Amino acid sequence: MHLQRPRYLLFFLLIAVVFHGCSQKPVDSSEEIEAPYITVTKLLSAELYGDAESARQFIDPLLVFREADGNPRIADSLLQAQVALVRRFARDNRLPSLLAVHKTRVVQKIEGDTAQVAFLDQNGPRERVRFILRRETSGQWVIIGMEFNILGSPGG
């Protein structure tokens, strides 16, 4: 009888753990967690579908398109031109390998309210594109810079 006591104790302990776990509040599946990479993916998706209005939610054109020189109209027209270009490439099946995400390694680095998402060659250190993001007060990430390396050297 003395040897069975630990078994019963273990059994009741296991039952207590199971019931305690079942009584815990379930995770709210509607809670959204947006990582910087998700913001970049949403921007690329909006561009591929030619949806400049949706793209505007994920990018700050005044900061990305410096050649607009602070002019919102010019920045907006540059964003629309970029969306149209990506859409045309996608439609004509000439999308550059730069956006072939499935053939890259993705590196995400978050430091406080800033982040970087870089797409690297699958078999080497060469960076294809880097997105710079800032977390807004709402918690949403917004792209504030893009650096493309289409013809860069294999070493970086």
NORCOR-V199966 format. One record per residue. N is the residue number from 1. SS is DSSP state (~ for helix, > for strand, _ for the rest). OMEGA is omega as a letter, one per 20 degrees, with the letter a starting at -180 (NA if undefined). D_CENTER is the distance of its C-alpha to the mean C-alpha in whole Angstrom. Layout:
[[N;SS;OMEGA;D_CENTER] [N;SS;OMEGA;D_CENTER]]
This chain:
[[1;_;a;60] [2;_;a;59] [3;_;a;57] [4;_;a;55] [5;~;r;54] [6;~;r;51] [7;~;r;50] [8;~;r;50] [9;~;r;48] [10;~;r;45] [11;~;a;45] [12;~;r;46] [13;~;r;43] [14;~;r;41] [15;~;a;41] [16;~;r;41] [17;~;a;37] [18;~;a;36] [19;~;r;38] [20;~;r;36] [21;~;a;33] [22;~;a;33] [23;~;r;34] [24;_;r;31] [25;_;r;29] [26;_;r;26] [27;_;r;22] [28;_;a;22] [29;_;r;19] [30;_;r;19] [31;_;a;17] [32;_;r;13] [33;_;a;11] [34;_;r;7] [35;_;r;5] [36;~;r;4] [37;~;r;1] [38;~;r;3] [39;~;r;4] [40;~;r;4] [41;~;r;5] [42;~;r;7] [43;~;r;9] [44;~;r;10] [45;~;r;11] [46;~;r;13] [47;~;a;15] [48;~;r;16] [49;_;r;18] [50;_;a;19] [51;_;a;18] [52;~;a;18] [53;~;r;19] [54;~;r;15] [55;~;a;13] [56;_;r;15] [57;_;a;13] [58;_;a;10] [59;>;r;12] [60;_;a;15] [61;~;a;18] [62;~;r;20] [63;~;a;18] [64;~;a;17] [65;_;a;20] [66;~;a;22] [67;~;r;25] [68;~;r;25] [69;_;r;27] [70;_;a;26] [71;_;a;27] [72;~;r;25] [73;~;r;27] [74;~;r;26] [75;~;r;23] [76;~;r;22] [77;~;r;24] [78;~;r;22] [79;~;r;19] [80;~;r;21] [81;~;r;22] [82;~;r;19] [83;~;r;18] [84;~;r;22] [85;~;r;21] [86;~;r;18] [87;~;r;20] [88;~;r;23] [89;~;a;22] [90;~;a;20] [91;~;a;24] [92;_;a;26] [93;_;r;24] [94;_;a;24] [95;_;a;20] [96;_;r;20] [97;~;r;19] [98;~;a;16] [99;~;r;14] [100;_;a;15] [101;~;a;12] [102;~;r;14] [103;~;a;16] [104;>;r;14] [105;>;a;13] [106;>;r;10] [107;>;r;10] [108;>;a;8] [109;>;a;11] [110;>;r;11] [111;>;a;15] [112;_;a;16] [113;_;r;14] [114;>;a;13] [115;>;r;10] [116;>;r;9] [117;>;a;7] [118;>;r;10] [119;>;a;11] [120;>;r;15] [121;>;a;18] [122;_;a;18] [123;_;a;21] [124;_;a;21] [125;_;a;20] [126;_;r;20] [127;>;r;16] [128;>;a;16] [129;>;r;13] [130;>;r;12] [131;>;r;9] [132;>;a;11] [133;>;r;10] [134;>;r;12] [135;>;r;12] [136;_;r;15] [137;_;r;18] [138;_;a;17] [139;_;a;14] [140;_;r;11] [141;>;r;9] [142;>;r;10] [143;>;a;10] [144;>;r;13] [145;>;r;14] [146;>;r;13] [147;>;a;16] [148;>;r;17] [149;_;a;19] [150;_;a;21] [151;_;a;24] [152;_;r;23] [153;_;a;26] [154;_;a;25] [155;_;r;25] [156;_;NA;22]]
